[in-house]
Amino acid sequence: MSRDEVDGYLARLGVGVRPDPTLATLIDLHRRHLDAVPYDNLAIMLGRPPTADPGEALSRIAAGANAGYCFHHNGAFELVLDALGFEVERRPGQQLEELGGSGTLDHLVLVAVGLPTDDHRSGRWWPDLGYGDGFREPLPLREGGYRQGQFRYRIARLGEDGWTFHHDPRGSFRGTVVGSVGVTQADVDAAHAWLSTPPAGEFTRLLVVQRRDDTGADTLRGIRHTRVGAGARVRDLREYAEWRAALTGLGLVLAGVSEEDLRDLHRRMSLTHDDWLAPR
């Protein structure tokens, strides 16, 4: 990581001068990042998965390219927060299932420590840019319910040092089990290799592009475009031109991707969608 990459990241977010490491800065960067950089697995679906190296993700974002999914967004953000003087913890996350976590690392959780809470006590805050349709602003890391616009979230304590996050029922996932401090880059690299390698890798099956804004969230999964919150709707993008326009409308960068590859991906996602619909 170089100073130029951090400044390039801030410039992409529309920040011209390095801000101080305050709660207001954390909230502002969180919102700006969600506006500027969508969640996506396009490179994986095209057979060109990036590494999970946070420095490489930061370089891509600073250069105006796509970031990737949770490991990339949160990994790059951790580097920026560290460069700005924030104190940040790394924790493992797993998808919340009926009987708890799956036991496999599939999410990188960051916690900014030593920042004031809404009652002016020193506290911990949870920024998360890797959920796609998650919270719009960082959450105070305290047990309880939280509301952001139309969306409701809940944090519940889990054991001595962990917690569970329960997403709004309209979200694209149920929630996350978060463990104790201590995630190495080797842990992330191994999990990324598993998630991004076909045929079993979770991120190799369907194209997913997501973006959270002030009033809702958009998810393009395969060819189905779903909007929750204000302007809620569901539509299947059967026409290639409409599908492509939706990708760019969500902020995805298609520079360097050939029309042939994009058309092939749309065809594959259409066939997958038909297979999914058939039993229904």
Secondary structure as the mmCIF struct_conf table of DSSP 4:
data_model
#
loop_
_struct_conf.conf_type_id
_struct_conf.id
_struct_conf.beg_label_comp_id
_struct_conf.beg_label_asym_id
_struct_conf.beg_label_seq_id
_struct_conf.end_label_comp_id
_struct_conf.end_label_asym_id
_struct_conf.end_label_seq_id
HELX_RH_AL_P HELX_RH_AL_P1 ARG A 3 ARG A 12
TURN_TY1_P TURN_TY1_P1 LEU A 13 GLY A 14
BEND BEND1 VAL A 17 VAL A 17
HELX_LH_PP_P HELX_LH_PP_P1 ARG A 18 ASP A 20
BEND BEND2 PRO A 21 THR A 22
HELX_RH_AL_P HELX_RH_AL_P2 LEU A 23 ALA A 36
STRN STRN1 TYR A 39 ASP A 40
HELX_RH_AL_P HELX_RH_AL_P3 LEU A 42 MET A 45
TURN_TY1_P TURN_TY1_P2 LEU A 46 GLY A 47
HELX_LH_PP_P HELX_LH_PP_P2 PRO A 49 THR A 51
HELX_RH_AL_P HELX_RH_AL_P4 PRO A 54 ALA A 62
TURN_TY1_P TURN_TY1_P3 ALA A 63 GLY A 64
STRN STRN2 GLY A 68 GLY A 68
BEND BEND3 TYR A 69 TYR A 69
HELX_RH_AL_P HELX_RH_AL_P5 CYS A 70 LEU A 84
TURN_TY1_P TURN_TY1_P4 GLY A 85 GLY A 85
STRN STRN3 GLU A 87 GLU A 97
TURN_TY1_P TURN_TY1_P5 GLU A 98 LEU A 99
STRN STRN4 GLY A 100 GLY A 101
BEND BEND4 GLY A 103 THR A 104
STRN STRN5 HIS A 107 PRO A 116
TURN_TY1_P TURN_TY1_P6 ASP A 118 ASP A 119
BEND BEND5 HIS A 120 HIS A 120
STRN STRN6 SER A 122 TRP A 126
BEND BEND6 GLY A 130 GLY A 134
BEND BEND7 ARG A 136 GLU A 137
HELX_LH_PP_P HELX_LH_PP_P3 PRO A 138 PRO A 138
STRN STRN7 LEU A 139 PRO A 140
BEND BEND8 LEU A 141 GLU A 143
STRN STRN8 GLY A 144 GLN A 148
TURN_TY1_P TURN_TY1_P7 GLY A 149 GLN A 150
STRN STRN9 PHE A 151 LEU A 158
TURN_TY1_P TURN_TY1_P8 GLY A 159 ASP A 161
STRN STRN10 GLY A 162 HIS A 166
TURN_TY1_P TURN_TY1_P9 PRO A 169 ARG A 170
BEND BEND9 GLY A 171 PHE A 173
STRN STRN11 GLY A 175 VAL A 178
BEND BEND10 VAL A 181 VAL A 181
HELX_RH_AL_P HELX_RH_AL_P6 GLN A 185 LEU A 195
TURN_TY1_P TURN_TY1_P10 SER A 196 SER A 196
BEND BEND11 THR A 197 THR A 197
TURN_TY1_P TURN_TY1_P11 PRO A 198 ALA A 200
HELX_RH_3T_P HELX_RH_3T_P1 GLU A 202 THR A 204
BEND BEND12 ARG A 205 LEU A 206
STRN STRN12 VAL A 208 ARG A 212
BEND BEND13 ASP A 214 THR A 215
STRN STRN13 GLY A 216 ARG A 221
TURN_TY1_P TURN_TY1_P12 GLY A 222 ILE A 223
STRN STRN14 ARG A 224 GLY A 229
TURN_TY1_P TURN_TY1_P13 ALA A 230 GLY A 231
STRN STRN15 ARG A 233 ASP A 236
BEND BEND14 GLU A 239 GLU A 239
HELX_RH_AL_P HELX_RH_AL_P7 TYR A 240 GLY A 249
TURN_TY1_P TURN_TY1_P14 LEU A 250 GLY A 251
TURN_TY1_P TURN_TY1_P15 ALA A 255 GLY A 256
HELX_RH_AL_P HELX_RH_AL_P8 GLU A 259 LEU A 277
TURN_TY1_P TURN_TY1_P16 ALA A 278 PRO A 279
#
